[in-house]
Amino acid sequence: MPPHWIKNALTCAVITFASAEPVLAQTDQIHVVATISIVGDFANQVGGDRIALDTLVGPDGDAHVYEPKPADAMALARADVVLTNGLELEGFMSRLIAASGTKADIITLTDQIQTREETGGGHYHFVNGEAIFHAGAHDPHAWQSVVNARIYVRNISEAFCSADTDGCKEYKVNAERYLAELDILDAEIRSSIAALPETDRTVVVGHSAFGYYEAEYGIRFLSPQGVSTESEASAANVAGLIRQMRETNAGAIFAENISDSRLVEQIAREAGTEISGVLYSDALSPPDGPAPDYLTMMRHNTQAITSSSVDH
């Protein structure tokens, strides 16, 4: 039986939908739910004015540890299309889908992507000082490769065309426009990385979210994954990571927008350096931040990595 908050939310939703029906009938919009902000941005790029979008895990949010709210059940209940990343990123979705009773098409956007195996079968997030393990055989952060982002966009376009045949031409036009922008972005990243000496292509981050970026563009990311299962790494483990940093000439240490920064701050202190900045891994920034959309996020991350590697 659904939790009481979901039952109550759906009761309210029925009342809301009944009162709103005349308004909805006057529009051609389809209702879309995106699980994370990055997917939400892709959906907006393809859907434009033809979609009404709800995003569950918003800016700076961590889908790995997200707990659904009553409004999320309501959003799924009225959805025509639900866009998920898949690869066990959104552990909350299966129970939310079941409890909401949604009839929407559930689309897994990482279908057709060649996924990466996660070393050790999982990784840790450090949230409010607590080490939280995310189990999974595959790395879910596929959007960190722009090549993969193209697959996300094509899958979204197909999903929208299936749900709204009248708008299919518009969705395809929007998708092709955005795909051209992604091609430009991909070329920019490759050019920026190519300008770095091979010896300056290692950085340290808080958790293992950049494996697809590493495989695609040739930057090596070291992280506390496998270093410690506690909120603070032991002195021996920190020393081991610092040795690895020196052996690989790691150029910088970055915090992440979704995670508590205390662990990487500790490592930076022990290494005698400072945090170089913030990378956006699993979520966009708020609209007034440095990474309000996917294109800007990838450019921000690349600029931060390349400038810090040159300066170190």
C-alpha positions as CSV (number, residue, x, y, z in Angstrom):
1,M,0.0,0.0,0.0
2,P,1.4,3.5,-0.8
3,P,2.8,5.5,2.1
4,H,0.1,7.8,3.6
5,W,1.8,11.0,2.3
6,I,1.6,9.7,-1.2
7,K,-2.1,8.7,-0.8
8,N,-2.9,12.2,0.6
9,A,-0.9,13.8,-2.2
10,L,-2.7,11.9,-4.9
11,T,-6.1,12.8,-3.3
12,C,-5.1,16.4,-3.5
13,A,-3.9,15.9,-7.0
14,V,-7.2,14.5,-8.2
15,I,-9.0,17.6,-6.9
16,T,-6.3,19.8,-8.5
17,F,-6.6,18.1,-11.9
18,A,-10.4,18.3,-11.9
19,S,-10.3,22.0,-11.3
20,A,-7.6,22.6,-13.8
21,E,-9.0,20.4,-16.6
22,P,-10.6,23.3,-18.6
23,V,-7.2,25.1,-18.6
24,L,-5.2,22.0,-19.7
25,A,-7.7,21.3,-22.5
26,Q,-6.8,24.7,-24.1
27,T,-3.1,23.8,-24.4
28,D,-1.1,21.3,-26.5
29,Q,1.6,20.8,-23.9
30,I,2.6,17.4,-22.7
31,H,3.5,16.9,-19.1
32,V,7.1,15.8,-18.6
33,V,8.9,14.7,-15.5
34,A,12.7,14.7,-15.5
35,T,14.5,13.1,-12.5
36,I,17.5,15.4,-12.4
37,S,18.3,19.0,-13.5
38,I,20.7,18.0,-16.3
39,V,18.0,15.8,-17.9
40,G,15.5,18.6,-17.3
41,D,17.7,20.9,-19.3
42,F,17.9,18.5,-22.2
43,A,14.1,18.1,-22.1
44,N,13.6,21.9,-22.2
45,Q,16.0,22.2,-25.2
46,V,14.0,19.6,-27.2
47,G,10.5,20.3,-25.9
48,G,10.5,24.1,-25.8
49,D,7.0,25.5,-25.3
50,R,5.3,22.2,-26.1
51,I,6.1,20.7,-22.7
52,A,5.2,21.4,-19.1
53,L,8.2,20.2,-17.1
54,D,8.7,19.1,-13.5
55,T,12.2,18.3,-12.3
56,L,12.4,16.1,-9.2
57,V,16.0,16.7,-8.1
58,G,16.8,20.3,-8.7
59,P,19.9,22.4,-8.8
60,D,22.8,21.3,-6.6
61,G,20.7,18.2,-5.6
62,D,22.1,14.7,-5.3
63,A,19.9,12.0,-6.8
64,H,21.8,9.2,-5.0
65,V,20.4,10.3,-1.7
66,Y,17.2,12.1,-2.7
67,E,14.0,11.4,-0.7
68,P,10.7,11.9,-2.7
69,K,8.2,14.5,-1.6
70,P,4.4,14.4,-2.0
71,A,4.6,16.9,-4.9
72,D,6.8,14.3,-6.8
73,A,4.0,11.7,-6.6
74,M,1.6,14.3,-7.9
75,A,3.9,15.2,-10.8
76,L,4.3,11.6,-11.8
77,A,0.5,11.0,-11.6
78,R,-0.2,13.7,-14.2
79,A,2.9,13.0,-16.4
80,D,2.7,11.9,-20.0
81,V,6.5,11.1,-20.2
82,V,9.0,10.4,-17.3
83,L,12.6,10.8,-18.2
84,T,15.1,8.9,-16.1
85,N,18.8,8.6,-16.3
86,G,18.9,4.9,-15.3
87,L,21.9,2.9,-14.3
88,E,20.7,2.9,-10.7
89,L,21.2,6.7,-10.3
90,E,17.7,7.3,-9.1
91,G,17.2,4.6,-6.4
92,F,14.0,6.2,-5.3
93,M,12.2,6.0,-8.6
94,S,10.8,2.5,-8.7
95,R,8.8,2.9,-5.5
96,L,7.7,6.4,-6.5
97,I,6.5,5.1,-9.9
98,A,4.6,2.3,-8.2
99,A,3.0,4.5,-5.5
100,S,2.0,7.3,-7.9
101,G,0.1,4.9,-10.2
102,T,1.4,6.9,-13.2
103,K,0.5,5.8,-16.7
104,A,3.3,7.8,-18.3
105,D,5.9,6.4,-20.6
106,I,9.0,5.7,-18.5
107,I,12.1,6.5,-20.6
108,T,15.6,5.4,-19.6
109,L,17.9,7.8,-21.4
110,T,21.1,5.8,-21.0
111,D,19.7,3.0,-23.2
112,Q,22.1,2.6,-26.2
113,I,25.0,4.1,-24.2
114,Q,28.1,2.0,-23.8
115,T,28.4,2.1,-20.0
116,R,31.5,2.0,-17.8
117,E,32.0,-0.5,-15.1
118,E,32.5,1.0,-11.6
119,T,35.6,-0.1,-9.9
120,G,34.6,-2.1,-6.8
121,G,30.9,-2.1,-7.8
122,G,30.1,1.3,-6.4
123,H,31.3,4.6,-5.0
124,Y,30.8,6.9,-2.0
125,H,29.2,10.3,-1.7
126,F,30.1,12.4,1.3
127,V,26.9,14.3,2.4
128,N,26.9,16.4,5.5
129,G,30.0,14.7,6.6
130,E,28.5,11.2,6.2
131,A,29.9,8.6,3.8
132,I,27.0,7.2,1.8
133,F,27.8,4.2,-0.5
134,H,26.1,4.0,-3.9
135,A,26.1,0.4,-5.1
136,G,26.0,-0.4,-8.8
137,A,27.9,-2.2,-11.4
138,H,27.8,0.6,-13.9
139,D,28.8,4.3,-13.6
140,P,25.6,6.3,-14.0
141,H,27.2,9.6,-14.8
142,A,27.1,9.1,-18.6
143,W,26.3,12.8,-19.4
144,Q,29.8,13.8,-18.5
145,S,30.7,12.8,-22.1
146,V,29.2,15.1,-24.7
147,V,29.1,12.2,-27.1
148,N,26.7,10.5,-24.7
149,A,24.7,13.7,-24.2
150,R,23.8,13.4,-27.9
151,I,22.2,10.0,-27.2
152,Y,20.2,11.5,-24.3
153,V,18.9,14.2,-26.7
154,R,17.9,11.8,-29.4
155,N,16.2,9.5,-26.9
156,I,14.2,12.5,-25.6
157,S,13.2,13.6,-29.1
158,E,11.9,10.1,-29.9
159,A,10.0,9.9,-26.6
160,F,8.3,13.3,-27.2
161,C,7.4,12.3,-30.8
162,S,5.8,9.2,-29.5
163,A,3.8,11.1,-26.9
164,D,2.9,14.0,-29.1
165,T,2.8,13.2,-32.8
166,D,1.5,16.6,-33.7
167,G,4.7,18.2,-32.3
168,C,7.2,15.7,-33.7
169,K,8.5,18.0,-36.4
170,E,9.2,20.8,-33.8
171,Y,10.9,18.4,-31.5
172,K,13.2,17.1,-34.2
173,V,14.1,20.6,-35.3
174,N,14.9,21.6,-31.7
175,A,16.9,18.4,-31.2
176,E,19.0,19.0,-34.4
177,R,19.7,22.6,-33.4
178,Y,20.8,21.5,-29.9
179,L,22.9,18.6,-31.3
180,A,24.8,21.1,-33.4
181,E,25.5,23.1,-30.3
182,L,26.7,19.9,-28.6
183,D,29.1,19.2,-31.5
184,I,30.6,22.7,-31.0
185,L,30.9,22.0,-27.3
186,D,32.6,18.7,-27.8
187,A,35.2,20.2,-30.2
188,E,35.9,23.0,-27.7
189,I,36.6,20.6,-24.9
190,R,38.9,18.5,-27.0
191,S,40.8,21.5,-28.1
192,S,41.2,22.8,-24.6
193,I,42.4,19.5,-23.3
194,A,44.8,19.0,-26.2
195,A,46.5,22.2,-25.3
196,L,47.5,20.8,-21.9
197,P,50.8,18.9,-21.5
198,E,50.3,15.2,-20.9
199,T,51.9,15.6,-17.5
200,D,49.3,18.2,-16.4
201,R,46.1,16.1,-16.9
202,T,45.4,14.8,-13.4
203,V,43.1,16.4,-10.9
204,V,41.4,15.3,-7.6
205,V,37.6,15.4,-7.0
206,G,35.3,14.4,-4.2
207,H,33.7,11.4,-5.7
208,S,33.9,9.2,-8.8
209,A,31.6,11.1,-11.1
210,F,33.8,12.0,-14.0
211,G,34.8,8.6,-15.5
212,Y,33.0,9.3,-18.8
213,Y,34.8,12.7,-19.1
214,E,38.1,10.9,-18.3
215,A,37.5,8.2,-21.0
216,E,36.4,10.7,-23.6
217,Y,38.8,13.6,-23.1
218,G,41.9,12.3,-21.4
219,I,41.8,14.0,-18.0
220,R,42.6,11.6,-15.1
221,F,40.4,12.0,-12.0
222,L,41.6,10.8,-8.6
223,S,39.0,10.6,-5.8
224,P,38.5,9.3,-2.3
225,Q,36.6,6.3,-3.7
226,G,38.1,3.2,-2.1
227,V,40.2,5.4,0.2
228,S,37.8,5.4,3.2
229,T,34.3,4.4,4.1
230,E,34.2,6.9,6.9
231,S,33.2,10.5,6.9
232,E,36.9,11.4,7.4
233,A,39.7,9.4,5.8
234,S,42.4,8.0,8.1
235,A,45.8,9.6,8.2
236,A,47.3,6.6,6.4
237,N,44.7,6.7,3.6
238,V,45.1,10.4,3.1
239,A,48.8,10.0,2.9
240,G,48.4,7.3,0.3
241,L,46.2,9.5,-1.8
242,I,48.7,12.4,-1.5
243,R,51.5,10.1,-2.6
244,Q,49.4,9.2,-5.7
245,M,48.7,12.9,-6.3
246,R,52.5,13.6,-6.3
247,E,53.3,10.6,-8.5
248,T,50.8,11.6,-11.1
249,N,51.5,15.4,-10.8
250,A,47.8,16.1,-9.9
251,G,47.2,19.7,-10.8
252,A,44.3,20.7,-8.6
253,I,41.7,19.6,-6.0
254,F,38.1,20.4,-6.6
255,A,35.0,20.3,-4.4
256,E,31.7,19.3,-6.0
257,N,28.4,21.2,-5.9
258,I,26.4,18.2,-4.7
259,S,28.7,17.0,-1.9
260,D,30.1,18.1,1.4
261,S,33.6,19.5,0.8
262,R,35.2,18.6,4.1
263,L,36.9,15.5,2.9
264,V,38.6,17.2,-0.1
265,E,39.5,20.1,2.2
266,Q,41.2,17.7,4.5
267,I,43.2,16.2,1.7
268,A,44.1,19.7,0.4
269,R,45.4,20.7,3.9
270,E,47.4,17.5,4.2
271,A,48.9,18.1,0.7
272,G,49.8,21.7,1.5
273,T,47.5,23.2,-1.1
274,E,44.0,24.8,-1.4
275,I,40.8,23.9,-3.1
276,S,40.9,25.1,-6.7
277,G,37.2,25.6,-7.2
278,V,34.0,23.7,-7.6
279,L,33.1,21.2,-10.4
280,Y,29.5,20.4,-11.3
281,S,29.0,16.7,-11.4
282,D,25.5,15.4,-10.9
283,A,23.5,18.6,-11.0
284,L,23.3,22.1,-12.5
285,S,23.7,25.2,-10.5
286,P,20.7,27.5,-9.7
287,P,19.9,29.9,-12.6
288,D,22.1,32.7,-11.2
289,G,25.1,30.3,-10.7
290,P,28.0,29.4,-13.0
291,A,26.4,26.3,-14.5
292,P,22.7,26.9,-15.0
293,D,22.5,24.6,-18.1
294,Y,24.4,21.7,-19.5
295,L,26.5,23.6,-22.1
296,T,27.6,26.1,-19.5
297,M,28.3,23.4,-17.0
298,M,30.6,21.5,-19.3
299,R,32.4,24.7,-20.3
300,H,32.7,25.8,-16.7
301,N,34.2,22.4,-15.6
302,T,36.6,22.3,-18.6
303,Q,37.8,25.8,-18.0
304,A,38.3,25.2,-14.3
305,I,40.3,22.0,-14.9
306,T,42.5,23.4,-17.7
307,S,43.2,26.7,-15.9
308,S,44.1,25.1,-12.6
309,S,46.3,22.5,-14.3
310,V,48.2,25.3,-16.1
311,D,48.5,27.4,-12.9
312,H,49.7,24.7,-10.5
